[in-house]
Structures are given as structure tokens and as C-alpha cells.
Amino acid sequence: MSERFENAEEKYVALFSRLLSRREAVLQFKSFLEKETTWLTSPASTKFHLCVEHGLLIHSVGVTENALKIKDLMAPDITDESVIVAALFHDVGKLGHPGKPYYLANDNRWEIEKRGMAYKVNPEVVTMNLAVRSLELVSRFIPLSEEEAQAIVAHDGVYPVHGGVVGLEYYQKECRLTMILHFADFWTAAVEEEGRK
């Protein structure tokens, strides 16, 4: 996994060179994430895709790369910066808040061995839909367009996630960036990370 992390880390650093108009705001957010949260070490899930140390960063970089490929092919008028901001930070809600990481190492042997849950959700983090928390964290630092905000909060599509926001209010009203991010996220997790055929 360390080789995969090093590759993702290299690509992660390179993404910031593609930012133009909001470079300073994004770099401030990057600094906040790296210094105040578990951004660089957090898993991507409790037991599914990239349920390993650094999993969230590896996943986020993979989603960003795939979203940029889709954008280049299908919607070249959307800026790289818009895609990078929405895709790279779409799942930062999985970090919780400073001092309160969302994922904790699971100390329950039964859950680890029988259910494959290497991590558990921190009960001290206020319950909130993860995409909504992502939007809340990102918007503290980075001014977002309406399309970027919708893409972050609706990236899971019409599926209700853990009893959270049901994306039906976006059905047939998704902007192109939301569609790009949704497919890139789904493809990255299901095909590239879980090996779905």
C-alpha cells in the first residue's frame, strides 16, 4: 500500500499546480486539512473501498484524475480548477472535525474478524450526512460556484447514504459537474478500488 500512497501523494501535490483563480484559498484549505485533520492518514471507509491508512487521500486523488479525464472528453469548457476543487475535496466530510476524527481504529475484535470493520465511526462526531459535512468544511475556506456546491453535496447521486440526504431532489436536475463527479467517484470506488468487473 505504501507504493500506492506514494504514487497518490505525488499526484496530489501536482494537482495544486493546476489551480489559478482560487489558488491561495485552496492552499489554505490544504494546510488546514494537513495540519488539523487526519486528511493524510484517514481510510476511505470502515470496511469497504480503501479501508486502509491513507485510503481517503488515495481515493480522492483517483476520483480527481478520473473526473478530469471525463471533463476533458465530455465537457472541456468546465475548468480544471472547478473539477479539482469539487473532486479532490468531495469526501472531506469523512474527516470529522479538528480533534474529532470521523474514523477511529476499531478495537472490537469480533467486528474486525467477522465483519471486516477495521475502523469505526467516532461517536463524538456530530451526526451529519458526509457530503453535507464536506460542503461545510470546504466552504469555510474556498468560495464555491453553485455547480461546485451541488457536485460536492450530491456526488452520491440519488442513493440515500446512511440515512442522510436522499439525492432525489437533484434527480434530472444535476449539473454537468455533479454528473462528472458522481460517475468518477462510483467508477473509482467500484472498479479501480474494489475490482468490480
C-alpha positions as CSV (number, residue, x, y, z in Angstrom):
1,M,0.0,0.0,0.0
2,S,2.9,2.4,0.6
3,E,3.8,2.4,-3.1
4,R,0.2,3.2,-3.9
5,F,0.2,6.0,-1.3
6,E,3.5,7.5,-2.6
7,N,2.1,7.5,-6.1
8,A,-1.1,9.2,-5.0
9,E,0.8,11.7,-2.8
10,E,2.9,12.7,-5.9
11,K,-0.2,13.2,-8.0
12,Y,-1.9,15.1,-5.1
13,V,1.0,17.6,-4.9
14,A,0.9,18.1,-8.7
15,L,-2.8,18.9,-8.7
16,F,-2.2,22.2,-6.9
17,S,0.0,23.5,-9.8
18,R,-3.2,23.4,-12.0
19,L,-5.1,25.9,-9.8
20,L,-5.4,29.5,-10.9
21,S,-8.0,31.9,-9.6
22,R,-8.5,30.4,-6.1
23,R,-5.0,29.0,-5.6
24,E,-4.4,30.8,-2.3
25,A,-7.8,29.8,-0.7
26,V,-7.3,26.2,-1.8
27,L,-3.7,26.1,-0.4
28,Q,-5.0,27.5,2.9
29,F,-7.6,24.7,3.0
30,K,-4.9,22.1,2.1
31,S,-2.8,23.4,5.0
32,F,-5.8,23.2,7.4
33,L,-6.6,19.6,6.3
34,E,-3.0,18.5,6.6
35,K,-2.3,20.2,10.0
36,E,-5.7,20.0,11.8
37,T,-7.3,16.8,10.5
38,T,-6.5,13.2,9.6
39,W,-6.5,14.0,5.8
40,L,-3.2,12.4,5.0
41,T,-3.9,9.2,7.0
42,S,-7.6,8.6,7.1
43,P,-9.2,5.5,5.5
44,A,-11.8,5.9,2.8
45,S,-14.4,3.7,4.6
46,T,-14.9,1.5,7.7
47,K,-14.8,-1.8,5.7
48,F,-15.3,-1.2,2.0
49,H,-13.2,0.6,-0.5
50,L,-9.7,1.5,0.7
51,C,-10.4,0.7,4.3
52,V,-6.7,1.3,5.0
53,E,-4.4,4.1,6.2
54,H,-4.1,6.8,3.6
55,G,-7.2,5.4,1.8
56,L,-9.1,8.6,1.7
57,L,-6.3,10.5,0.0
58,I,-5.7,7.7,-2.5
59,H,-9.4,7.6,-3.3
60,S,-9.7,11.4,-3.6
61,V,-6.8,11.7,-5.9
62,G,-8.1,8.8,-8.1
63,V,-11.6,10.4,-8.3
64,T,-10.0,13.7,-9.3
65,E,-7.9,12.1,-12.0
66,N,-10.9,10.3,-13.4
67,A,-13.1,13.4,-13.2
68,L,-10.5,15.4,-15.1
69,K,-10.4,12.7,-17.8
70,I,-14.2,12.7,-18.2
71,K,-14.3,16.5,-18.2
72,D,-11.6,16.7,-20.9
73,L,-13.6,14.3,-23.1
74,M,-17.2,15.4,-22.4
75,A,-17.1,19.0,-21.0
76,P,-13.9,20.7,-21.9
77,D,-15.4,24.1,-21.1
78,I,-15.5,23.3,-17.4
79,T,-12.3,24.5,-15.8
80,D,-9.7,22.0,-14.4
81,E,-9.8,24.1,-11.2
82,S,-13.5,23.6,-10.7
83,V,-13.1,19.8,-11.2
84,I,-10.1,19.7,-8.8
85,V,-11.9,21.6,-6.0
86,A,-15.1,19.5,-6.2
87,A,-13.5,16.1,-6.8
88,L,-10.4,16.3,-4.5
89,F,-12.5,17.5,-1.6
90,H,-15.8,15.7,-2.2
91,D,-15.3,13.3,0.7
92,V,-13.5,15.5,3.3
93,G,-16.6,15.1,5.5
94,K,-15.1,11.7,6.3
95,L,-12.5,13.5,8.3
96,G,-14.9,14.7,11.0
97,H,-13.6,17.9,12.6
98,P,-10.2,19.0,14.1
99,G,-9.6,17.0,17.2
100,K,-12.6,14.7,16.4
101,P,-11.6,12.3,13.6
102,Y,-14.6,10.6,11.9
103,Y,-12.9,7.2,11.6
104,L,-11.2,5.5,14.5
105,A,-9.2,2.2,14.6
106,N,-11.7,-0.4,15.6
107,D,-10.8,-2.2,18.9
108,N,-13.7,-4.7,18.7
109,R,-12.0,-8.0,17.6
110,W,-15.4,-9.5,16.6
111,E,-16.2,-6.6,14.2
112,I,-12.8,-6.8,12.7
113,E,-12.7,-10.6,12.2
114,K,-16.4,-11.3,11.4
115,R,-17.5,-8.1,9.7
116,G,-14.2,-6.8,8.3
117,M,-14.6,-3.5,10.0
118,A,-11.0,-2.3,10.6
119,Y,-12.4,1.2,11.5
120,K,-15.4,2.5,13.4
121,V,-17.2,5.8,13.3
122,N,-16.3,8.1,16.2
123,P,-19.4,8.5,18.4
124,E,-18.2,12.0,19.5
125,V,-18.6,13.5,16.0
126,V,-22.0,15.2,15.5
127,T,-24.1,13.1,13.1
128,M,-24.3,14.7,9.7
129,N,-24.5,13.5,6.1
130,L,-20.9,13.2,5.0
131,A,-21.4,15.1,1.8
132,V,-23.0,18.0,3.7
133,R,-20.1,17.9,6.1
134,S,-17.8,18.0,3.1
135,L,-19.6,21.1,1.8
136,E,-19.5,22.7,5.2
137,L,-15.7,22.2,5.6
138,V,-14.8,23.2,2.0
139,S,-16.9,26.4,2.1
140,R,-15.2,27.6,5.2
141,F,-12.1,28.3,3.1
142,I,-12.9,28.2,-0.7
143,P,-15.6,30.3,-2.4
144,L,-17.6,27.8,-4.5
145,S,-19.8,28.2,-7.5
146,E,-23.3,26.8,-7.3
147,E,-22.3,23.9,-9.5
148,E,-19.3,23.0,-7.3
149,A,-21.5,23.1,-4.2
150,Q,-24.1,20.9,-5.8
151,A,-21.4,18.5,-7.1
152,I,-20.0,18.1,-3.6
153,V,-23.3,17.7,-1.8
154,A,-24.9,15.5,-4.4
155,H,-21.9,13.4,-5.6
156,D,-23.5,10.2,-4.3
157,G,-26.3,10.5,-6.8
158,V,-29.9,9.6,-6.0
159,Y,-28.9,7.0,-3.4
160,P,-29.6,7.6,0.3
161,V,-26.3,7.2,2.1
162,H,-26.6,6.1,5.8
163,G,-30.0,7.7,6.2
164,G,-28.7,11.0,5.0
165,V,-29.6,13.3,2.2
166,V,-31.7,11.4,-0.4
167,G,-30.5,12.8,-3.7
168,L,-33.9,12.7,-5.3
169,E,-34.2,16.5,-5.1
170,Y,-31.3,16.5,-7.6
171,Y,-32.8,13.9,-9.9
172,Q,-32.9,15.1,-13.5
173,K,-31.5,18.5,-12.2
174,E,-27.9,17.6,-11.8
175,C,-25.5,20.0,-13.3
176,R,-22.7,18.5,-15.6
177,L,-20.1,18.8,-12.8
178,T,-22.3,16.8,-10.5
179,M,-22.7,14.1,-13.1
180,I,-18.9,14.0,-13.8
181,L,-18.1,13.8,-10.1
182,H,-20.7,11.1,-9.4
183,F,-19.5,8.8,-12.2
184,A,-15.8,9.4,-11.4
185,D,-16.5,8.6,-7.7
186,F,-18.5,5.5,-8.5
187,W,-16.1,4.2,-11.1
188,T,-13.0,4.8,-8.9
189,A,-14.5,3.1,-5.8
190,A,-16.3,0.2,-7.6
191,V,-14.0,-0.6,-10.5
192,E,-10.5,0.6,-9.6
193,E,-10.6,0.1,-5.8
194,E,-13.0,-2.9,-5.3
195,G,-12.2,-4.6,-8.6
196,R,-15.7,-4.8,-9.9
197,K,-15.8,-6.4,-13.4
